[in-house]
Amino acid sequence: MDLELIDYEGALERLGDDPEFLEELLGEMIIQLDSDLPNLEMAIANEDFDALHRLAHGLKGASANLNLTRFTFLFKELEQQGKVQQLDGANELYSQVKDSIGELREYVRNL
């Protein structure tokens, strides 16, 4: 996947050009992802399509608000899988989310 992790300039513009506030919100997003990831994994494992749809929808919105391009795409795909009750590729998408969280942590550390 070649999607950029974040549209930093777009996120900064959205937040009134306040880099400290963006850094704070990105830190909060990491906390939210860490909290929701086990539930997302469980929803996939248990084929709980409603939970998958709900969790992915919320994370997609939070990601979009911060211009987290890759997460927005991944959660949109997972949301759709919950909606149509099909898990083709869900484990791979979940794996990409986990990998991207590590990348986001590193990105925030380097801000």
Secondary structure, 3 states (H helix, E strand, C coil): CCCCCCCHHHHHHHCCCCHHHHHHHHHHHHHHHHHHHHHHHHHHHCCCHHHHHHHHHHHHHHHHHCCCHHHHHHHHHHHHHHHHCCCCCHHHHHHHHHHHHHHHHHHHHCC
